[in-house]
Amino acid sequence: MYFQKSSDDTTTQDDKERQRINLDRYIENEKNELYQKTQILLKISNSSLSRHDVLNKTFEAFKPTKDTVEILGKLQRWTPKINFGILLYGPIGSGKTHLLKALCIKWATRYYCTMFRASGAIFDDLRGNMDNFEDAFSKYLLVDLLIVDDLGSENVTEWVQEKILMLIEKRINRNLPVMMSTNLMLDELQAKYGPRTYDRLKELMIFQEVKGYSKRSYVAKRGQDAWNNL
């Protein structure tokens, strides 16, 4: 007996085929995105950035306040061809690190060799390679864009002060920018590093205050409120 599919059966089969094609496209897009993010990570030389950062710490993901919207716009327009450094300073959780991670990611996608590392990690690395100091130092000296996060978190000694100035001066002389962030206010920065280092930093870098409340405090409060309402 000859059996012929109904029109409903044919429609169902067509729908399944379309779903399969759409699923294949989705999987292929996900693979391409993962590949692109992996390539970005490979370009971010010796950085502490993770895949989570690459996905979430972009300019597009940054939610500016009235205090940070202008800074966000300037950093988005900034280019490494501008051979001056920028130091973002302000309270903990105001968005400084997110902004600098976004800057690092942006220029990594434009084939610049970028590096994002915490200040303490850099000086720990240099101290641990005193026998091969020049090679260790050159990693931070020659990268296209160096971003030093959380300046002031390290134990500040005369050696640290000397190396900070050496690093910034040599990079500026090579037209290679260095960006920094610190949770210290300017009077605290001067007290911690001394007037000579502070004055030299001000000569070599633009100091930009990032005002505002701590976003981490807001997230913590939101979690606490959710817990209280359970």
Secondary structure, 3 states (H helix, E strand, C coil): CCCCCCHHHHHHHHHHHHHHHHHHHHHHHHHHHHHHHHHHHHHECCCCCCHHHHHHCCCCCCCCCCCCHHHHHHHHHCCCCCCCEEEEECCCCCCHHHHHHHHHHHHHCCCCCEEEEEHHHHHHHHHCCHHHHHHHHHHHHHCCEEEEECCCCCCCCHHHHHHHHHHHHHHHHCCCCEEEEECCCHHHHHHHHHHHHHHHHHHHEEEEECCCCCHHHHHHHHHHHHHHCC
